[in-house]
Amino acid sequence: MSSENKVRRVVSNQTEIFSDLEKKVLRYLKTTYQRPYASHTIKAFNQAQDFIRTFEKPVVLDSGCGCGESTLVLAAKYPDHPVIGIDKSQIRLTKAQKNSQPKNVFYIQAELIDFWRLALEAELNVFFHALYYPNPWPKESQAGRRFHGHPIFPTLLQLCPNMELRTNWKIYAEEFLEASRIGFQYLQMKWTPLLEEWVPSVPETAFERKYFENGQTLFRVRIVRD
Ligand SMILES: C[S@@+](CC[C@H](N)C(=O)[O-])C[C@H]1O[C@@H](n2cnc3c(N)ncnc32)[C@H](O)[C@@H]1O
């Protein structure tokens, strides 16, 4: 089997941004998402808070950190900040915890949809938010599972003034950017958008390495609020 076959590019029935993106984003901005919090995420959030309080500088979040490589990269880049790697998969986190762990890293098993709401409610000061290679949910019928097509999106937009999303699917990046434009316009928040091709000098995550070595084009969206 060729490496091209081993690491599949995103295959989708979409050729452009999904049609009711604006309607969905506005609907979720006008309503409150009320899904009850999972108890394991409340516990994990409290543990993360205890860890964060031992630092003077604000927290860096690595959401969907998988095996945690990017969490280590972020910890080296921001050595005085607490860096929380969050993933729902205990198997991936176990691999992360096997790596030697800098003092400013804390991994938690949690549901992002709940963690982000708890963090916003607690007015957690988030310095930088990494969202590297979220699941694309590539069928158009799955668009509501993408972070920008989900009721969690208003929370995500408000959680951190400095966010970076990476993906190997350009349409995901374009949708995320457009959803952000709609959201910030509604919220009357000023921001600076950027969507560009991303060529890592050294891959920073397990998925980034797979895609990069497979010759796929990578994209990143930077959202910086004024
Ligand atoms: C495609 S992987 C990317 C992992 C890592 N960022 C990388 O680039 O190697 C997506 C990760 O997000 C996690 N994830 C997806 N949805 C999540 C959710 N709602 N809450 C917590 N983790 C989630 C998955 O368990 C998985 O590890």
The ligand as a Gaussian input file, in Angstrom:
#p B3LYP/6-31G(d) Opt

LIG

0 1
 C       -7.731000      14.301000      14.603000
 S       -7.232000      14.159000      16.263000
 C       -5.954000      15.394000      16.385000
 C       -5.079000      15.174000      17.597000
 C       -3.891000      16.131000      17.716000
 N       -4.321000      17.494000      17.853000
 C       -2.978000      15.977000      16.548000
 O       -2.945000      16.884000      15.710000
 O       -2.271000      14.971000      16.477000
 C       -8.562000      14.958000      17.122000
 C       -8.490000      14.777000      18.617000
 O       -9.532000      15.511000      19.221000
 C      -10.121000      14.724000      20.255000
 N      -11.510000      15.202000      20.394000
 C      -12.426000      15.305000      19.409000
 N      -13.575000      15.778000      19.892000
 C      -13.392000      16.012000      21.211000
 C      -14.212000      16.482000      22.254000
 N      -15.471000      16.857000      22.019000
 N      -13.692000      16.584000      23.496000
 C      -12.414000      16.190000      23.741000
 N      -11.581000      15.729000      22.781000
 C      -12.054000      15.631000      21.540000
 C       -9.997000      13.298000      19.777000
 O      -10.031000      12.367000      20.853000
 C       -8.651000      13.335000      19.057000
 O       -7.579000      12.988000      19.919000

